[in-house]
Amino acid sequence: MASEQIQILELFQHPFREGGGGGGTGITFPSDGGVATRVGLGDRTPDLGYATTIPRGRVFSPFFKGHRRAAKSLCDYFNRARNANELVRLAKGCQNLVNEQLYIYALSFVIIRKPEMRRLRIPTVIETFPNKFASQEMLQQAQNETLRNPTRTEPIIINQEFSGTLLKAEHRVSYWREDYGINVHHWHWHLVFPIELDVNRDRKGEIFFYMHQQMLARYDMERLSVGLNRVIPLNSLREPIPDGYFSKMTINNSGRAWGTRQDNTMLRDIRRDDFGLGFINLSEMEIYYSRILDAVHQGYMMDRQGNRVPLSDDPPNNGKRGIDLLGDAFEADVQLSVNHPFYGDFHNLGHVVLGFSHDPDGSHREEIGAIGDPATSMRDPVFYRFHKFVDDLFEKYKLLQRPYSNEELGVPGVRVTRVGVIQEGVPNNLKTGWSQRDFEAGRGLDFGSTAPVLLRLTHLDHKRFDYHLQIVNSLSAEKEVTVRIFLAPTLDERGNRMNFMDQRLLWAEMDKFVTKLTPGENNLVRSSLDSSITGPEEATFRELEAGREIELGSQDAIEFGQCGCGWPQHMLLPRGMPQGMDYQLFVILSDYARDRVEQVIRNRACNNGVSYCGILDSKFPDARPMGFPFDRRNPEQINGNVIQTAEEFAAQFDNMLMEDIKITFVGNNL
């Protein structure tokens, strides 16, 4: 396996260099029943279908319909390989024929999804495409240093800075938007939840809703910690976009820059024939949005045969939840949307229209902006305004659902008596600060030097902490429960305590796990490193090259073969304030008998970051609606008591408890 991993890693090195993979393309295909003969190549140029329609050196984006079609062709081509050796041969044979970013996307997709290759790991996209994480200026400085001293052997350090200064208030959260981990997460999420690649992941539409809603909750928490208001939605395609964005990055190694956007840019109809987009009409997008909004208020969607499809999170006959149908319609996978021609392609077109707002007709021959690529779109402030606009429609639907009943919310016989967190021996006071991590930029870009070129990225971080829970099981037998842990700020922008509905969309899921409670008192300790939302650390080329042999089917193989999807561990906590910021921890236990999903989790399942990413090739392992219990409005009364706050809500149930904690930002003193 080790030699196969090395061969795969070579495919990801220097994707912009002719031949890639650290060398030329001298590939010979076997003639005795090997992959070339089996797929009908012989000595001919491979038939790659639409995969060659995207020019090399240009942006590849799954938000473009034509690019999705190209990705489908190349993924189908790579899927012919029965093992890693065949994939290497196929990949090297077409590498110089297809777009570099498309090539890496298709390779990554196939390696993650094919059962025969799940022992293999793909290297971090940060090292494959460092130009998506470092400015052109920083990369040029490294290049100049190698030219001045070509025999240098000690590392060249690139200290990446954020894209703007604090003269503009929005730049206070540049460190969060431009964090390498959340942008890698977004890229990886769209890789494991692709559009129109014949992948029908369980509850895909609902996960689309929930993952993006949670990103907004975390972004709003971060904004409050630096004195900013919560994000304002982009409520109209006809209003100016207040915030510009200048990424200062390039789309490839030629120096061709991402498109930029000035403050107060107006959106216009798009006609970019150079990207095969044709005409994108804002009025048509507004019609798509209006039809989905009408469906929310009418309580049903119309399928292609004119039949009504009910929208309800209590669907009849155990059908799809309404939130799942809406998510499929918004993200607009042709194969999953209940009626794609009618409800359209709002989400993908939104990224395209925003990305070309600076050059809608191509008259300036500008590239798309950073919001047009999943690996860079979260850097742009308008990403959050746009997704808040989308999320507001989802929330209109959620508020039409009935509140949860006492039976659904409670767990008779189980009482949570104490909760809290401990970090370095200190209870209920967590610290965050700055940290740094190095990546090898020279793996993706060829600097022509023997010296390693290291990209040093500064990021928010925290030290490990533990959750401590004291739970009493009054039953005579074991009780299996799901423990759900949430975090939200205590005060709003004005320094006032929030009511249930105001705080509801700020609750960020921190962890979720299943445990068995023995009769009597149970003391649980859960590490923050085991969070259900976070993924493993980014795997670098050097770490994978040093990897040990993994035996297929072993427990090590299951752990090693995880897909890498998940929120970054270093961004699990919000920043907080230097003087300390008040937060509330909310713990609810739910009855696992109601949560259980009957299925067999196959070996080598991708099961990290499950709350945001699900489990590869399996059902989502929680039968409750995502975000339970905060995905719906609170009951007006419980047990005759008026409910106005989360504290009053939790006080009505023994299986819920809240605790006040502080998060203190200590800067460089972490």
C-alpha positions, 0 to 999 in steps of 0.5 A: 500500500505504501508504494501505491500511496507514493504513486498517488501523491506524485499525481498531486504534485505540481499540477500546473507543470507540464507532465505534473507529478514531478516528471514527464508523461512517458507512460506506456499502457500494457497490452495484455489485458491491462487498463488501456486495452480494457477501456479501449485506449491502445495507443490512441488519445483517450476519449475524455468526453466533455473533460477537455472543454475547460481550458488549462490554466483557467478556473474550474468551478462545480458551480458552473453547469458546463464544468459539472458536465466536464467533471462527470466525464473525467470522473467516469473515465477515472472510475474505470480503474479497478485499483490504484495502479490502473488509476495512476496510468489513466491519470498520467495518460490524460493529465496534460489534456485536461484542466489542472483543477478539474484533474485534481477534483476528479482524482480526489473524488474517485479516490474518496468514493471507490471502495478499492482505494479508501486506504489511500489518502489525498494530500491537503489542497493547501499544498496542491494549490497554495495559490488559493491560500497565499497571496501572489506577493508572498509567492513572488517573494519566495520565487525571488529568494530562490532566484537570488540563492538557487543553492539554498537548502534551508527553508524559505518561510512565507508569512501569509497576511490577511487581505485587508486592514482594520480601517474597514470594520468588516476586516476584523473577521478576515482571520476567520473568513480566510482561515485555511481550515474552514476553506478546506472544509468547504472545498471538501464538503462540496467534493463529498456532496457533489452536484450531478455526479450520480451521488445520492447521499442520504438527506443531502438537501437537509445537510446542505441546509444544516451545514451552511446554517451552522457556518452562519451561526459560527460566523455571527458568534465571531462577529459578536466577539469583535464588536460587529453586528450579526450578518445582514442578508443580501435580501435583493439581487437589485441592491448594491453589495456593500462590501468589496473583496480583493483576495490578492491571490491567483488562479494558477502559477501564471499570475492571473488574478482572481476577479475583484469587487469594489464596494457597492457593486450592483449585480447585473445579468451575466453573459460569459461565453468564455465560460460557456455560461450563456445568458444568466438573467437576474429576473429568472433567478428571482422567479426561481426564488419566488416559486420556492418561497410560494412552495414554503407557504403553500406547504407543497412543491410540484413535481414534473408530472404536476403532482403535489409533493408535501413539505413537512418535517413530519412527512406522511409514509416516512417520506422525505422531510420538507427541509430535505426537498427544499435543500435539494431544490436550492442546491439544484442537483438536476437528479435530486430536485423535485422539479429542476426546470421549474425551481431552477438553480438558484444557489449555483447561479448565485455564486456565478452572478456574484463572482462575475459582478465586476465583469458580467459581460467579459468585456474586461476579460476578467476571471471570476471572483473568489466566491466562484470556487468552493476552496476560496468562496468563504473568504468573501464577505458576500458569501455570508450575506448570500447564504443568510438570504438563502437560510432565511427562506429555510427558516421561514419553512422551519417556523411553519413546523409545529413545536416539538412535543414534551414526549419528543423533548424529554427522556423520562427517568434521566436527569442531568445534574451538572455540566461544564468544561475544563481546560488545563484544570480551570473550569468554565473558562476557555482560552483562545489565541493565535497559532501557526502551521506550516505547509509546503508550497513547493509541492504544488508550485514549482519554485525551481529550488532545492530549498523547501518553500513553507507557507506559514499560516496564522490561525485562531486556535485553542488548547484541548478541553473536556466536557464534564457531565453528571447524569442520574439514571433513575431507571432499573436498567441501562438507558442509551441516550444521545448527548447533544452539546451546543454553544451560543453567546449570552448577550446580543449586540446591545449587551442584552440577554436574548430570548429563545427565538433571538438566540435560536439561530446562534446555537452552534453544535459542538458535539453529539455522541451516543452513550449508555447510562447505567442505573444510578449516577454517571460521570462522563468526560468527553474530549473536545478532540472527539467532536462530531463536527470536526475532521482530522488535521490536514494531511500533508505530503510529508506526513503521507510519505512517512505513513505506515503500511495499512492492512485493509479492513483493520481498525487502523485502516478505518481511521486512516481512510477517513475522507477528511471532511469536517469542520477544522478542530482549531476553529471549534471555539469562537474567539471570545474577547480579551476581557472574557466573553459570556457564552452558554453551554446547552446540553440535552439528552435524547432517547436513542430509541427515537434517534437510532437509524437501522443500518450496518456501517461498513468498514472504512466508512468516512465517519469523522465530522459526521454532523456536517458530512454524514457517513460515506455510503451510509445513512445519516446516523441520527433520525432526528431533524438536524439541529434538534431541538433548535431547528424549530420554534419553542412551544409557547407553554410547557407544563403551563409555564410560559417559555421565552428563553432557552433557560426557561425551556431547559428548566422544564426538562430533567434531561436538559441543563445549561451552564454559563462559561467564558471564552477569553482571547489571549492573542499570542499568549496561548 
